[in-house]
Amino acid sequence: MLLILLLNFNAAIDHRQDVQFCEVFAGQGEVTKSLRALGLKGTCHDISYSHEYMDLTSTVGFLLVLNELRRTVPGAICVFALCCNSFCRMSRSSSGRHVLFPLGFEDRAFVAQGNLLAPRLMLFLYLCNSRGVIWVVEQPEGSAFSLLPRWKEFIEYTTVFTTSFWMGAFQGPTAKRHRLWSNSRSLLQGIFQHGGYMSRAAMQALPGGPLVKKYKDKNGIARCTGLKEKLRQSQLLDSEVHMFG
């Protein structure tokens, strides 16, 4: 709350209340492209755009997003695709995240980063609620994000709806199931109606192929490792597909 008040008195930043959407952890910004194509005005944030100004683990990056959310109009939509590298199933053995140990191996840098970004995301969501803004959080299906203590506290404070969808149903290169949480039931219903189901035939027709390599280690234990380039490509959505429009 104090940070918001201090931003109000900063004459060097934009105070106009005209933001209709905000995409955070945006990747290539396909959601932003889609919403701008619908005529909406908004902002897009990802560390790949600027390590100096859009790193949300930094004070500058954190405050930049807070200010953009402060500028949202009632009914705006904010999409948060939190970096999942320490939350997804494939990293479970290296992250140490478990239902009994949701914070995982806190001494590992990528886990500590996730444990910092997640509470900051909670603050963004509280601000969205206070401004009457629709928000959506996205993670791969099976993410340990929902085990985090701060998230459990948050969902006790507010009503949250959830559903899953298939990326392949929105012209993604692979089927890849994802989980959404939102304060808008109708938004999730619309997404589920379009992409909540995929037939096996439809999945097999997609061009992306497997995202992991399966093998047995020297002890004969079955392992799998993600194929980095294919995983990167699997994040893409066609900007002409208006998932949130």
N, C-alpha and C positions, 0 to 999 in steps of 0.2 A: 504493500500500500504506500509506504514511504517513497519507494522508487517512482511510482506513478505520480505522486504529488510533486516530486522533484522534476520530473519530465515536464509537468505543466508549467513550470517556471523557467524552463530552458528556452531562451529566445532564438537559439541557433537551429532549432529543429522545426519540422513542419507540424503544425497543429490543426490543419484542416480536417474536418470530419467527413471524409468522402471516400473511404476505402470500402469497397463492396466485397472483396475477397482477399484472402492472404494464404499463400501456399508456403509452408515451412518444411525444411528438409526436402526440397523440391526436385532434386536430381536434374533432369533435363527440362523440367517445367512444363510437362505436357498438360497438366491440369490447368495451369495458368494460360497456356495457349488456347485451350478449349473455352475457358470462361471469358477470355478477351474476345474470342470469336463471337460470343453471345452478346458482346457489347458492355461487359462489366469492367469496372476499373478496380485494379488491385495491385498487390505486390507479391514478389517471388523471392524466396531466400534459400540459399544453399552455400555451403562452404566452398564448393567448387567455383562459385562466381567470384568470391573474394575471401582469401584466408585472413585478411586484415580486418574486414568489417562484418563478415557473415559467419564467423566461427562462433557458434552458440555456447561454447564452453568459455568464451572470453566475455568480459564485461561489456565491451562495445557491441558484440554480436547479440548478446542477450537483451541489452537495452534497445537496440534497433528494432527487434521484433516486438518488444513491449510497446514501443511507441507506435508501430504500425497497427497493433491490435487496439491501442488507445484511440486510434483514428477511425476505427470501423463504425459503420452505420448499423443501427438495429436491423436484424435480418440478414446481415452479411454472412458469408460462409468462409470458414478457415479450415484448411486441410493440413494435418500434421503427419508426415510419414517418417516417424522417428527412426533414426539409424538403427538397424536391427542386428549389426554384426555380433553383438554379445548376447542377444536375446533369442536368436533363431535356434532351431533344433540342431542344426549341423555344428554349431559351436558349443553345444552343451558340455562336452567333455573338457574343452579348453577354458570355457567361461566359468564353469563350476556352478552355474545357476540350477537350482532345484527347488521343488516346492518347500523343502525344509530350509534351504539356503538361497533365498531369492536374489540376494546381493552378490552371490558368487564369489570368485576369487578377487577380492577387492584390491589386491596388490598388483594386479595385471592392468596395464594401461588402458586397454580397450574396454575392459569391464568397468574400471573407474570412470571412464568417459561416459558410458551408458548410465551409470549410477548418478552422474551429475546432470546429464541431459534430461533424464526422466522427471526428476522433481521440478526442473525448470519448465518442462512441458505442463506439469500440473498447474503451475502458476499461470501459464498462458490460458489454460482451460478455465480456471477460476475467473480470470479477467473476461474471457469470452462470455461466460454465464452472466456476469454482472452487466454486460453491455447488450444482452439479448441477441447474441451472435450464435449462429449454427456452427458447430465444430465437428470434425471427423478426425479420428486417429486411426492410422493404418499400420498393420504389421503382418508378416507372413503367418499363416495358420500354424498354431503350436508355439507361438512366441511366448517366452517367459516374462514378457512385459507385464502381463496381467497378474503376475505373482508379487509384484513389487509392493512394499508396505504403503508407499505414498499413493499408489493407485487404489489400493483397497480403502484407504482413508477417503480418497476423493469420491469413490462410488457410494460411500455411505452418506456423503454430503448432498449428492445430486442424483437425479434419475438418469441412467445411462442405458442405451439400447445397443445391441450388438447383432451382427450377422456376418456371414462369410460370402465370398464371391470368387469366381474363377477369372483370372486375368485373360485367359484365352477367349472368354465370352465378350471381351471388350477389345478384340483384335490384338491382344498380346501374342508374342511369338510362342509361348508355352502355356499350358493349362494353369499351373501355379496358383494354388488356393491361398487367399488372403483373408484376414480378419479385420473387421471394422467395428469401431465403437463411436457412438454419436449421441448428442442430446436431441436428435431429430428422428423420431420413429418413421415418419413418412419418407424421408430421404433414404434411409436404409431399406425400406420396403421397395422403393423404386429400383435401387441397385440390385436387390436380391431377385426381383421379378425378371430382370434382364440377364443377370449373370450368376444366379444362385445354383444353377444346375448346368452340367455339361455331360453329354453322352460320351462313352468311351471312343466311339467312332470320330466324334468331333475333336477330342483330345489328340487322337492319333494322326489327324489330318493337319495338325499345327506344324509349322516348319522348325520350331526351336530345338527339338530333340531333348535328350536327358540333360539334367542340370548337375548331376553328380556322377562321380566315378566310383564304382563299388569294387572292393578288392579284399583279400585276406592278408593280414600282416604275418610276420615271421612266426607268430605263435598260433596261426590258424584262426585268429579272431576276425570276423567280418567287420570291415570298416568302410567308410565312404568319405569322399572329399569333394568339395564343391569345385566345379569348373568355372573359374573366375570370370572369364570372358562371356560365357553363356549366361551366368548369373547376372552379369551387368546388363546384357541385352534383354534378359527376361523382365527387367524393371520397366521396360518401355511400354507406353500405351500410345495408340494413335491419337494425335491431338484433335482429330475430327470426331472422336467418340466423346460425347458430352455426358460423362458419368455423373457429374455433379450439376449439370445444367438443367 
